[in-house]
């Protein structure tokens, strides 16, 4: 008997007394666990996100909406980027001050094509403060998953009031599981058996997160 047959046999035995017409929704699971770990003001939530992103070795920048185009242009310039992948729904004003060549996100682009591009700029779907995690869901300002995995430099814009939540539980409530979700906690990294850390194996070597805060965000 193969391992597959043994596992399936155990599943069948465990389900032997379950009526064939029973569905999971007939017996809902109580989800009365803690939704967040502590009460925070908005400002504290954003500070925690920034702290945890930095802990994961992301480069964190904070600016007002009016400063976003200059901030993106500066980061592209500091990285030496001559080209940048642009999702179809990225607000054009974000790159208004950038000198890099715009490369539209196109379905026909191969991994080799994208590897030749220096940077990518995207928005996000949600940002989770407690884990320092950015989630992309292939929305209009994020584009296809591959454009955030192949280029070596990713600039991700987080609008504080719109995107930042405390916990994974709150983040999941905002996401559609039918969408392709990419969960990012810092730059791509892995370690070998000697615990030598190598960055850029499965995605960008450099992740820069710009947290955009209105002046009112400072008030909590």
Buried (B, 14 or more C-beta within 10 A) or exposed (E): EEEEEEEEEEEEEEEEEEEEEEEEEEEEEEEEEEEBEEEBEBBBBBBBBBEBBBEBBBBBBBBEEEBBBEBBBBBBEEBEBEBBBBBEEBEEEBBEBBEBEEBEBEEEBEEEEBEEBBBBBBBBBBBBBBBBBBBBBBBEBBBBBBBBBBBBBBBBBBBBEEBBBBBBBBBBEEBEEEBEBBBBBBBBBEEEEEEEEEBBEEBBBBBBBBBBBEEEBEEE
